[in-house]
Structures are given as structure tokens and as C-alpha cells.
Amino acid sequence: MKKTLKLAALALALTLPFAASAHKAWLQPSQTVLAGNNPWVTVDAAVSNDLFYFNHVPLKTDNLAITAPDGSNVAAQNTATGKYRTVFDVELKQAGTYRIGVVNNYVTGSWEENGQNKRWRGTEATFATEVPKNAKNLQVGQSVSRVETFVTNGSPNETALKPAGVGLELVPVTHPNDLFAGEEAKFRFQIDGKPAANLDVEIVRGGTRYRNAQDELKVKTNAQGEFVVTWPEAGMYWIEANSQDDKTTVKQAKQRRLGYVATLEVLPQ
Amino acid sequence: MRVQLTIALSGLLALPAYSAEIQVNVQIPQLNVAEYHRPYVAIWVEGADQKALANLAVWYQQKSTSEGHGTKWLPDLRQWWRRSGRTLKVPVDGVTGPTRPVGTHALTFGNQHPELGKLPPGDYTLVVEAAREVGGRELLKVPFKWGGAGSGKAQGTSELGLVTVASKP
């Protein structure tokens, strides 16, 4: 019995780094609406159960991409990773809206080797070289996930909001830095550029430590992939949606998992 | 002579066909707090759809700092920032100015005002928003008739005192 439990725990521990849905991943900017000469934002990146508290593991930001208002890429500065969070700064030299996101595109594999289970994660390129061709009971999967947030210096613009057309993406209809309590906001989800209909979307306001329930809002996208939400109150909100399909680019992979998370700030009236 | 007369006449014709004026009083209350900073204040006119139609006054810190001429904190005037501020290039002559002390500030705007003067006569709302460093924020609205006679007021409870608008044709 004890051994079974131990094994179960081990199995769970092994699964965790691969299971995006086990904990909540998020980016939290210090503020989302800024002005002045060359303002800066500092962003916390973490994975945790509670929003937005760092108490589990830092979010890996190797694949961090920051898109400036003119569509160019800018680099994060002063990046540091601690026990519970990664933190980095972004200098907002341009006026307009920045998209700050971690976009992961992984290939995962598991197989048996000398009676042991092997787990592997890499990219499409490393899959060919690192996974043995004759691996026994090889299971391959792909996962495309986005964790992002938006900040605006001065007047908002749309250039950085343009979707890449790969994986699960949120296309704002209401500008993500123009959200106010009591008002309705509209967004569209798409998968590879096409509307993601009937998608379950979970919306949770931060500050979960100071209340007894998650108070999550659950909405579904319509045939056009759109959903609306009326923000019940001001705060930092976490929005998540997941999906899966078989549109893999690695031929051994049968399933592709898609994940999306955004942190959006809703201001009081 | 004749040419000059024509020019003079056309100049007259270019003026609005009506006269209008509003007298606005905005009270900044005395607050019993340990650390006091004068509030940032924005005063503007909105239409029925909350669209900002005319900026009347924006008071903020003018002193130059490395973070910008006090403009870093303009988004704290949340509604004004959203409705107008974020697309406005400050400073604006006759609109932006330094923060003001405690007391009642009397302001008069006539139809020679560059934005207000272009509005057709009708019903509008005057909006006054105040935000104070290490303090609070308050927003008051007073409906008024532009190009008509009337008066309205709103009483603030925290960052603003009495706001009155008297309009006359």
C-alpha cells in the first residue's frame, strides 16, 4: 500500500512538468496603463495554485517574446530567477501597446529503456537527434502554449495584438488595456488562425488568498470563437483555455495539446 | 476700403451664430492628512455617449523630473485618461496648468474656446476628476445646457468639494 502511494507520487511528480493544467502559469505586470518618459514595467512570472502568489515554482522564460507597438521584438532586462518566481523588466520606449508572452512549442516523448520509463521534452529539431529511432513503446505528443499579458504606454494600438496564426490564441475585440469594472469586454479565441468554437474559458480574479472560493467565471466561445465577459469588479484577472487536436507537425505524434493563459487588468470606474 | 469691409464682415460670419458661456466653480477641499499633495484635476465636457468633447482644464505637476514632467501619473485620472488624456499631447495651451491649492477655483469658458465653441447648443455633462498622490480619487458629473440658461451642482465627499456650473446663452 505504502509502496503504491510512493509510486503514485513519483508518477505525479514526473507528470507535473508536462501537465500545464496542473497549476496555473502566469505573468503579472506591475501595471498595465502607463505614461511619462520611457516608463518601465516589471513582470513577475510564476506557476502556482493561488493567484497571483509565488509559492510553487518560477515560470521558465526561455521562450519569452516581447512585441513592441511597432511590431518589433524587444528584449527583457534584469531577468532573475528565484526560488518561486522569475522577474524581468521591460522598458517601454515606444508609445502604444506591448505584448509580453512566453510561447512554448514542445515535443514530448516517453518510452521504455532497459525496463525503465524514459521521459523527454524538446523541440521538433531535437526530437530527431535525441529520441532513439528504435525506442520501445514510444509515445509522442506536441504542445503549443502561450502565457501572456499586455501593457500600454500612452495611447493603445493594435499592432502587437495581431495573432501569429499558430496554436491557441486570444484575439482581443475589446482592447486588453481598456477594461473597466461593470463593463462588457469581447474576445475571440482561434486555433491556427481559425475560430475556436465551443471552447471552455475560465476566468479567475487574483487575490484568491483573501477569499474562500475561487469565484471563477466560466464561459464558452460561440461559433465565431467569441466570448463576452462583464467584469464583476476591478482587479488582475487570469484567463485560461485549453484544447487538443491531432494537427501535429511531428509524424510520430498523434496528439497536439493547446494552452492559452492571459493576465488582464480591469480598472475601477 | 470695400475689400476691407468684406473681410471684416466675413470674419464676423465665421463666429458661431450663438453666444454661450459657462461659469464653473471647482472646490478643492482642505484635508486633514499627514502627507498632502495637491491633487491632479481634469475638467472636461462629455456628450451623451460619454465621449470627451472638450478638455477645459488639466492640472498636474509641471516640474521636470527624469520620469517626465509629472505626466507619469496622469493615468491616475483614470476616466479622463481613457476618454481623452491618452490621445492628447500635453501640454495644451489654455488647458493644462500646474496643480492648484485648496479653495474654490472659478473658471469661465465661452464660445471662443477652441473645442467648446465648436459644440452645437444642447445638453452636455461637465466632468471633474481629481486624483491625489497617496490619497484618493473622485469623479463628479454635472449636466448643463450649452447655449441656454441654467445651473447645476454636485457635492464631492472626499477629493472634491462643491462643483457648480452656471450656463447662460
Interface residues (C-beta under 8 A of the other chain):
Chain A: V33 L34 A35 G36 N37 P39 T152 G154 S155 P156 D178 F180 L267 P268 Q269
Chain B: S66 E67 G68 T71 K72 W73 L74 P75 R78 Q79 W81 R82 G85 R86 T87
